Amino acid sequence: MRKKDFLWFLLYPVYQTIGTMRHEGSHALAAMAEGAEVTKFVFWPSFYQGRFQWGYVRWVGSTTWFTIAAPYCCDLLTFFIAILIILEAKPKPRWLWFNILIIGMLSSFVNSVYNYFGGVAGSYNDVGRLSLSRYCSTPGDYTTAIFARKRGIQNRMYTLPGG
């Protein structure tokens, strides 16, 4: 890695915004594909219901687990397309190669790992919601189950994986 390559990290806010657009866009497309209506699409950092979020999508209508999991399917696809481009097409301009690496591989990987560990730790993120979706059927159940998990409370109605 060259010294000049580290200058690309100054563009982190741009890369984060692109990654957030990919993530939230995947939720939105999956929700629309399942017949829901997207009512809000935010891809910039903000606070929603008192919590910091990089972005969020709100929709009205019934969806399945696929809408919650869509960004991770998209991350996997983006990751492998980036690998193919880097290994097979071998882009010559270094700036192009480096941006494909960051946006296609690093961003996808970091997004998935960040959300996985947040979900395992009990956060109400995509992975946390997916792990609860087998056990809870309403948003109130999710909230109660997250509250119970964070406080180490177990009962038959809200027994969670890892809890």
N, C-alpha and C positions, 0 to 999 in steps of 0.2 A: 504494500500500500504506500502510495506517495504522500508527501506532506500536503500537496494541493488537494488530495482526496478528502482530507478532513474538513475543508471548507464547505463541502456539500452538506455536512451536518448542521451548518448554519441555516439550512433550508428546512430544518425539522418541522416547523409549523406548517409549511406547505405539504410535506409528506404526511403529517398527521391528518390534515384536512382531506387529502386525497384518500387516505385509508379509511377515514370516518365516512366519507361519501360512499365508498365501496361497501362498507359494512352496513350502514343504514339504508343504502339503496337496495341491497340484497333483501333486507327485511321488507322494504316497500314493494319490490317486484314480486316477492313470494306472496305477500298478503293480497296484492291485486290479482295474482294468478289464482288464488284460492277464493276470490270473489269478495274480498273485503274492500272497503273504501278507505284510502289513506287520507287522514284529516290533518296531519302535521308531519313535516319532514324537516328536521334540523340537523345540520352537519357541522356546526361550529360549537365550541365549548360553551356551556351554559349550566345554569342550575335549574333542575326540574324537581318539584316537590321537595325542595330543601336539600337535594343531593347534587353534587357535581357530576356532569355527564359530558363526554366528548361530543355526543350527538344523540338524537333519539327520533323514533318514528312512532306515531300514534295512528291507529286505524280502528274502524268500526266494522264489525262483522266477525263471523266465526272463522277461525283459522286452526290449523293443526300444528304439531310440533315442528313441521318443516319451515314455517315462517320464522320461528325462533332460531332454528339451526341453519337457515339459508346463508348467513355470512361465513360460516365455517366451511360450507360446501364451496362457496365462492373463493375463500382463502386458499383452499386446497387446489382448486382449478387454477387460480392466479399463480400460485407457487410453482406448480408443474409447468405451466406455460412459460414462466420466467426462466426456469431451469432449461427448458428446451431452447429458448431463444439464446440464452447465454452459452450453452454448450454446443448447439448445432449451428445457429446463425452467426455466432461469434461477432457481435457488433464491434466494429473497429473504433469508432470514436469512443474514447475512454469515458466521456461524460454520459454517453448513451448507455454503455455497459453498466456504469455505476448506478445510474437512475433505475434501470431495470432490476438490478440487484436490490436496491433499497425499497422501491415501490412494489415490485413483484414478489420478492422473497422475504426480505427482512420485515417489512410492514405486515405481511400476511402471517408470518410466524409469530411475531410479537403480539398481534391482535389475538390470535388463538390461545397462546400461552397465558397472556394477561387475563383473558376472560375465563379460561379453564381454572386457573388458581383462585381467581376471585369467586367463582361459583363453588368450588370445593370448600373455600373458607366461609361460605354462607352468605355471600353477597347476593343481592337481588338483581343479578345481571342475567344475560342469556343462558349461560351454563347453569346457574343456580335455578332459573325458571325451568329449564329442561329437566333437571334432576328432580324437581318438585312436581312436574306435570304428571307423573305416574301416580302421585300420591294425593294431589289436591285438585279440586275441580272448579274452584271459583277464586277470583282475586283475593277475597277475604281469607280463604284457606291459605293462599301463598303467604300473605302478611302474617297470619297467626303462626304458620309453620316456620317462617324465617325468625320471628320473635322467639319461638320455642327453641329453635336450633341454637341461636346465639346465647341463650341462657342455659343451655344444657338440659332443657325440660323434655321429657319423653312421655308420651301417652299414646294409646292405641290409634287415636284419630290422626295424629300428626307425627307418626314415626317416619323419619327421613333417612335417606341413605347417608352413611357416615355419621349418623347422629345418635 
